[in-house]
Amino acid sequence: MSDNAAPCEDFLRELVAIPSVTGSEGLIKDYLVNKFNSLGFDTRVQHVDGDRYNVIGTLGEGPIRLMLCTHEDVIPSLDESKWTTHPFQPSEREGRIYGRGATDAKGSLAAMMEAMARLKGKLLNGSVAIAAVVEEETGRSIGARRLLTEYRPEMAIIGEPTGLRAAVAHKGALRPAITVHGMAAHASHPGRGVNAISAMGKLLVTLNSYAYRVSKNKDPLLGRSSSEATMIRGGERINVIPEQCTVCIDRRLVSNETIDEAYHDLQMVVRRFSRKYRARAEIELLSSYPPSSTPLSEPIVKMASSVLSGMGLNPEPNGFPAGCDMWAFRARDIPTVILGPGSIQQAHVIDEYIEIAELRKAVDVYERLLQKASQ
Ligand SMILES: [Zn+2]
């Protein structure tokens, strides 16, 4: 612990020092349980799978008026040698704390912990809760979905780096792989085979037109839909006509789109391509999560705006460009806002950091929200 540091700063350093990369969330369970207990929360673990647990702390009795929720997992350090200091040894420079997860989303978690601790001993109407859940980073929201099989808060805040803006919507994602099949042959006799890479060239042109078409779909908070080829693989040897070629697509959805409709549309694109070029192609859905939003008329949105404006921060709700666990809450009809310290530009980068001043401000924001919700 350092002198004059707010508790959230110490929590954040301790959290960053635990390399809870997706899949290894088991490493962080004991720390959270001990900390939540020592802060006086009524603490519970909820088994998810293997050695992975959600950790939930509550204060007060009765219905949960507001739940603060964020994720335990972080993405890997990427190229460790490029970091100025070790990604899992937090360091402080120029009023910032550096380390993997500082912004996404252990800064939110640390601030939520201090905010909850400040409410300890206060008289609450109902209860309030903090939940740290596993596996957000893959987009599968496994922890959040498990959490909501047993908890039903009246309102929720998702801790993600929004720069302390209240985000009321996020995009969805649809990630298929499309494989084009050809026929292998010796490269000296190309006519005896069917070149899957050449066929893929035509498919990529088709997919570019598709991307242009979907980009016309626009949402006031989330901007445009998109479709991008993000990975490609094809061919086995330099002197063999390739038998197959696979491309992976990252398709982002805005509020008025559904996974089913978007996937059906893309399936039709692939089918038409197959017919036109007589190339056998198949599409397989690898992962998806829906876009979601909370109506501006919901009390949680008004509450967040009024707290932010009371602190001199921007009260205007906006959209969150990345994925997060909000959709799991909205699927259960729980009014939810995404709100946390740090910039999304700092998520998933080398030398990830959070501004300490913003981290501290987040504690006040969360504390006021908890107070208002439990009055
Ligand atoms: Zn995150």
Residues whose N, C-alpha, C, O or C-beta is under 5 A from the ligand:
A	BS01	ZN	D104 A105 E160
